[in-house]
Amino acid sequence: MKRKIFTLGLLSLAFSANAQSLLGVQDQASLHIKEDALIYSGGELKTVADGVIDNFGNVMIVGGGFKTITSATNNTPKTTGGNFILRLWSNATTNGSIVNGGTVIKYGQLYINGTTQSEVTGIVDKEYKDNSHGAYQQMAIPFYKKKFSELSTELGANLSGNRWNRTGILVWNNSKVRFDHFNPTNNTTDIKLAGHAVANNGATSYYAIGSRYFNAFTGGTPNTLSTKVFTIKGVPFAGNITATLSGAGDGVDFGVGGKNTNYYREQYNSYLGDHWEHSSSPWSGNYGKNIYQFGNPYLTNINLKYIGTIIDNLMGVRVDPSTSVKATGAETSGVYVSYNNAGVAIGDVKQVIVRPMGTFEIKLSGPSVRVLDFGQLRKFAYEANTSNTSTYNGGVTVQSESSNKDFVLSELSTNSTVKIGNAKLSNSSVKQLGVIALDADGKELGRTYYVVYADGVSGQPTKFSSQVTANSKTIIGTFEESKKGGVDEDLINSYWLYINEANENDFKGKEVPMRIYSPDVKSLAFEILENAEDIADGQERLSSGESFYIFDGKKHVLIGNNKKISISSTDAEFGLYYGKPAELVSQKNTIATIQKPSATILAYDESIAAHKILFDPEWKKATVQVFDLSGRLIFSQANVDATKGEFVVNLPSAVRGTYVVTAVSETGKKFSQKVIK
């Protein structure tokens, strides 16, 4: 279903023609905004007295204020709430960001930009439901000068100043690498703590809130969905919000094995981890340093997929989680995305959305000063961008339900356009294989990733790397490879990997060893991405002409995107390959295929600004034709030499439109793909 965009004034009970004030809803009136709808206000939005906006969709206010007032003749702010409600509207079993391909809780969202905080005084009722995080619930508090006493009542949390009895409220200190705590009585989110700089009135702070008395979480196990919908009220933050990334962990000595203690006498290894720094001797160098934890300051989703293109020394991000956290705020698992030195996202790239009240972590490669513009990341859609676009527009994007693509409200954007690194398909692109472990019912139990690119490092990296280590509870992962192929015996007991990288040239055809540690795994599914975008369903061949393979303990299997294989035993020795396995190059072993389609693909070569057909290696000759959308033939060439591997398709340079490119081999195999120019 396409999103419906309305001008709020047309739906209001009162409308100002100069568009400087759009009176949303009068006393006793109500406006119901359906799921998938987007309402745009180019001026001030107000609710009056008992007027209600019940929002299951998306509301966008640009260039005006947001107010809830007591009456039409009295602009006194109404502070009790109940006027503008952000509703939950699905009852999925996961939290508001996509977790390993699962469904999401969906909710109404509010975007405010182009105004000052003084013009934003209205109260929003935000419905909140999440999985239990254990002893402490991690969350952002996206409300200006929110009183913690109100939060304590709204959550039924009975919050206190006690740090260790699961009733405390903790806030992460990026500089000191610790959680600080305070007495919530009479304090608000802009509280200033000694040794803890609070920016943006606490808008981006990362909180861990004791869940001992949470009605829905009492006695609940981690990753269990709340049985209750909480309502959190407050004034939303206005405009763009930025955070300076500087000084995280500067001067902090973690000690051997992380056994030194922080200000509160808690050992660092009891709550701190670093999945981007991996070696046989952690807790030195950059380990645990230059990590920044934030909360989403907005009542919209934020998209972290492309921030590697605007923060040049970004190693990765982690979107927090629906898993356990210790009483002092211990490290959690979650969704991981790394970035190569060109800023291309690697790993859980489809899931790197931070919901309202969600939290996340950023890891930099070293000490530096960088600025993160949160306003540039706002997004209504529930998934990271799925379209292969050459620019990333900082404006709010809206997901089209019918096509699962994003369209950009470019006329509403206040941010500049940023060139992104994932627009180009070439031999130097990032090629990613995701291996997903499934149980007998097809439920995901875990996953791991293998990526190759021209600058990737085979074996243990000694520099900037996209690798992410796996934790001890992970049931599927890979081991650090020897540069000759196979496991590096010196590192096999040091760490293993959630995301593993290798060089696509020197490691072609060599094995990355993979293991499964659960008898419940009955099949494996595969996702293949190039430059963070899916290749076609069933397709095996990448732009380089190579493919991924897996050794399942008995045979080598050629992998197609979104295909599955059954496995007979998890005790088997598994191996992943980019390029035909070296041991098969000089042998006539049969390689199993998964419903093998034609390997012919169409790719855009930015260096010549033209599309190329990359032929299936089995093709000798081909007939290439191009049709416009009406079916008119605009180009045809027979007897194309397919053994050369590629053929340049010159589409009309001066005419925008939709074309269909076809190719037929000498044996009658057909290829067809639509191109929008």
Secondary structure by P-SEA (a helix, b strand, c coil): ccbbbbccccccccccccccccccccccbbbbbcccbbbbbcccccccccccccccbbbbbcccccccccccccccccccccccccccccccccccccccccccbbbbbbbbccccccccccccbbbbbbcccccbbbbbbccccccaaaaaaaaccccccccccccbbbbbbccccbbbbccccccccccccccccccccccbbbbbbbcccccccccccccccccbbbbbbbcccccbbbbbbcccccccccccccccccccccccccccccccccccccccccccccbbbbcccccbbbbcccccccccccccccccccbbbcccccccccbbbbbccccccccccccccccccccbbbbcccbbbbbbcccccccccccccccccccccccbbbbcccccbbbbccccccbbbbbbcccccccccbbbbbbbbbccccccccbbbbbbccccccccccccccbbbbccccccccccccccccccccccccccccbbbbbccccccccbbbbbccccccbbbbbbbcccccccccccccccccccccccccbbbbbcccbbbbbcccccbbbbbccccccccccccbbbbcccccccccccccccccccccccccccbbbbbbbccccccccccccccccccbbbbbcccccbbbbbbbbbcccbbbbbbbbcc
